[in-house]
Amino acid sequence: MTLPLILALCALSAAGLAWSLFTVFSGNAASLSDAYESEVGRTLDAMFLFVPAKRLLEIGWAIALTVFFLTLLPFCLSPEKPWLIPLGLCVALPLGLLGFQSPKFLVHRLRERRRERFTMQLLEALPMMSNALRAGFSVTQAFETVARELGPPMNQEISLFLRQLHVGMGFSEALQELDARMACEDLTLVCTAIDIARRSGGNLTEIFDAIVETIRGRLRIHQHIKTLTAQGRLQGIVIGAMPFLLAIGMTVFKPGLMLPFICSVTGVLTLVSVTVFVALGSWMIRKIVAIDV
């Protein structure tokens, strides 16, 4: 039996097994896709990114299938060891699931960056509102000034807040909607201060100045923490990536040594153990340097 025929049979067997698994779990896959599309769609709408969530779902499935088959392929290259295929499935399925979730991780990362930019813009918006209030403007007019002068994401959120007021939503409810969309601690402080001042009275200009100083102090502390932990985080990235880069390099330049190792029980267990321990180490480093201020 020639090698191409053996590879074709192995690929056909893997495809049949994958189709069987897909048939069994099709119901769960459909519910997972619906939940995925709904969550990503809400996040994109909150970011004013009018990208169909279904497209990201399709990209997620494409990445998942590509990672799954590329991971399973080395385990199908040894037809004399058929027990490697179930072992390969145990490795390929979790990696495929991670590939499926990767677009959602990217969207959430973009939302975090947008939230960070919004926090930086608060340092400009609050003094602007404070000056507008000193000039005799109302709170709503101060918000309109911010929407005109600043760029996204601040003007997008404030413009939506003002449109909600114009269509009849209450001021407190619109503030709560704004706070819920951004989920920013500093904005929560601002919204609470404005709501309390409107209900019970108070000098909003002094409150805004105090909040600006608080935000600046927190940002200084965050920047100081990032500076102190930069070397440790970089060392963690380099040390975590080194085993995988070394394995890829050895596979490319010395395939006669690496392929038998990868297609053996010892090699698979070693790769899985390295991946688990690197992921655990990365998680621990993130927890250590994630200091809440």
N, C-alpha and C positions, 0 to 999 in steps of 0.2 A: 504494500500500500504506500503510495507516494506521500510526501510531506504535505503538498497542497491539499490533497484529498483529506488527510487527517485534520488539518487546520479547518477545512470547510465543515467537516463533521462536528468538530468541537464548537465552531461558531454557531452551527445550526442547533446543536444541543443547548448552548447557552441562550440562544434566541428563544427556543421553545420554552425553556425554564423561565426566562424573563416574561414571556407572554402568559404563562400559567400564573405566575405571581401577580402580574398586572390584572388578570381576569379575577383572581381571588380577592384582591384588594381594591378593585375598581370603585366600589362604593365608598370606602374610606378615602380613596384618592380624590373622588369628586367632592366630598365634604371638606377635605383639606384644601382643595383648590378654591372652593367658595369662601372659606374663612380667610385664606391667604389673599384673595382678590379683594375681599371686603376691607381687611385691615390695611393693605397697601393703598387702596383707593381712598380711604379716609385720611391717611397720612399725606398722600399727594394733594388732596383737596385743601388740607390745612396749610400746605406749603405753597399754594397757588401754582402748582405744577399740573397743567392740564394734559397729563399723559395717561392714556388708557391703562388701567391696572391689569387688564387682560393681556396687554403686550408684555408687561413684566412677568406675568404668570407664564406666558409662553417661553420667554427667555429663561425663566427658572427651570422649566421642564427640559428645555434644550441643554442647559448646562448640566442638569442632573443626569440625563441619559448619556451625554458625552463622557462625563466623569465615571459613570457606572461602567460603561463598556471599555473605556481605556484602562480602568483599574482591573476589570475582570480578564482582559486579554492576556496578560502574562501568565495567569493561572491556567489558561487553556492551551498553552504552548507545549505542555508535556502530556501527550495522550497516554503515556504509560503510567501516569499518576492521576487517575480520574478523581481521586478524593480531594484534589486541589480545587476543583470547581466549586463544591459547597463552601470550602474555606474562603475562596475568592469572593463568593457572594456575601459572606459575613463581613468582609472588608469593604466591598464595593457599595453595599447598600447604605451604610452610614455616610460614606463619602458622597454618594449621590444625593442623600438628604441634605448634607451641608451645601452642595452645589445648588440644590433647589431653593434653599433659604438665602443664598448669596444676594440676589436682587433686593430682598427685603432688608438685609443688613445694610446694603448700600443706601437705601432710602432712609433708614433710620439714622445713618451717619450724616446724610445731608441735612436731615432735620436738626440734628445736634449742632451742626455748623451754623445753620440758620438761627438757631436759638442763641448761640454765642454771639453772632453778629447783632442780633436784636438787643442783647444785653449791652454791648458796646454802644449801640445807638441811643440807649436810654441815658447815657452820660451826656449826650447832646440834647435829647428831647426834654429832659426835666428842667435844665436851666432855661431852655427856650420857653417852656410853659410857665415857669416861674416869672420870667420877664414879662410875658404876655399878661399874666394875672396882675402884676404890679402896674401895668399900663391901663388896667381897667377892663380887660377882656373877661368874658365868662369862661368857665371850664371847657365848655363845648368849643368856643372860639379858639381857646388855647390848643385844643386837639386839632382843629382845622389848620392852625399855623404849623404844627408839627407835620401834618400830612402833606402840606405844600412844600416844606423846606427840606425834608429828609427823603432819602431813597428807600428802596426795599431792603429788608422786609418791613421796616417800621411804617412806611406810608401805606403799604398794602393792608396791614392789620388795622391801622387807625382809620383808613378809608372805609373798610368794612364795618368797623365800629360806628362810624358816623352814618353810614347808610342804614344800619339797623335802627339808629335813633330816628332817622327821617321817616322810616316806614311805621313808626309807632311803638317800637320796643322801649321798655323802661330803661332809664340810665343804669340802674344797678344790674339789671339783667344783661344789658349789653357789656358792661364791665366784666361780669362773670363769664360771658362767652369769650371775650378777649383773653381773659386769664386762662380759661380752659384750653383754648387753641394753642397758646404758647407754652403753657406748663413751665413757666420761668419763676423762680423764687423771687427775684427782684421785682418782676412785674406784679406778682401777688402782693408784695409789700406796697407798691404804688397804688394798685387798685383798692386795697383795703384802706389806705390812708385817704384816698379821694372819697370813697363811700362814707367813711366815718365823718370826714370833714363836712360833707354835704348834709349829713343827717343831724349832726350835733354842733356844727360850727368849728372853726379852727383856721389857723393861718397856713394855707396850703403852700405859700412860698417858702416859709421856714421849713415845713415838712419836706418839700422837694429838695431843698439844699441839704438837709440832713441825710436824706436817702442817697443823694449823689455821693456824699462823703462815705457813706456805708458801702456803696457799690465799689467805689474806688479802692477803699481799704481791702475789700474782699478780693478784688482783682489783683492788687499788689501781693497779697498773701498767696494767691493761686500761682502767680508768676514766679514768686520766690520758691514755692514748692516744686514747680516744674523745673526750675533751674537746678535745685539741689538733687532732684531725682533723675535728671537727664542722663547722666552717665550710667546709672544702674539700669534704666529702661533700655538704653542702647546696648548695653552688655547682654541683657536678656534677649533682645531681638537677634543679636549676632549669634549667641550661643544656641538659641532655639532654631535658627535657620541653618546652622552649620551641618548637622547630621543629614538634613534633606538635600542640601546643596552637594555635600560629599557623595551621597547615594546617587544623585542624578549624574554627577561627573563621572563616577566609577562605572555607571551603567552605559554612558555614552562612549567612554574611552576604553573600558575593559569589560565589554559585555560578556565575554567568556567566563569571567569570574563572578559577576554580579547576578546574571540571570539564573544560574543554578541555585544561588543563595536565596534569591527572591522567590523561586518556585519550590522552596523546601519549607517544611513545618517550622524549623528553627528560624529561618529568615523571616517568614511571615509573622511569627510571634515576636521576633525582635523589632520589626518595623511597627507593629501595633503597639508594643510596649513603649518604644521611643516616642511615638505620636501621643500616646496617653500621658506620658510623663512630661513632655514638652508643653502640652496643653494645660496640664495641672500647674506646671511652673509659671506659665504665662498668666494663668488666672490668679495665682498667689501674688505675683508681682503687681498686677493691676489692683488687687485688693489692698496691698501694702501702700502703694503710692496714691490711691484714691482717698485723699484726706478731705473730709467734709469740713468746710469753713463756714 
